[in-house]
C-alpha cells in the first residue's frame, strides 16, 4: 500500500510531522523577530521624546532572545535632606527601609546597604543624618531578627 509520492503510510506521517515542526519553528522565529523589531521601534520613539538616557539597552537572555534590561533603582545622593526626613518620619521598620511587608531577607539587606551608604554620618552632612542612620540600623536589626537571619 503506497501513499502520495510512493511513500509508505508511516514514512509519510513522519515526514508530515517533521514538516509541521519545521513550520512551527519558523513561525515562532518570525514572531520573535517581529517582537524584537517592535521593541526597537518603541525604544527609538521613547529616546527621541525623553532623550538618550530613556532607552534601555537590550541584553541577550538565556534563550538568546533580546530582553530589556531592568531599570536601575535611583541612587540616593549623600546628604539628601528629603531622605533624612522620610526615614525619621517613618511609622515602621519596613517603611524605613522602603520595603513592603513580607520582603525577603536579601531584599532587607540590599535596601539597608543602599540607605546606610547614603545616610552614613561620614558621607551625609545633612542635619539629622546621624539619627536617620541609627534609625535605619535599628530597623535593619529588627527585621533581620524577625526574618531569622
PyMOL commands that set and color helices and strands:
alter all, ss='L'
color gray80, all
select helices_A, chain A and resi 4-6+9-50+81-88+93-96+105-119+129-147
alter helices_A, ss='H'
color red, helices_A
select strands_A, chain A and resi 58-60+66-68
alter strands_A, ss='S'
color yellow, strands_A
deselect
rebuild
show_as cartoon
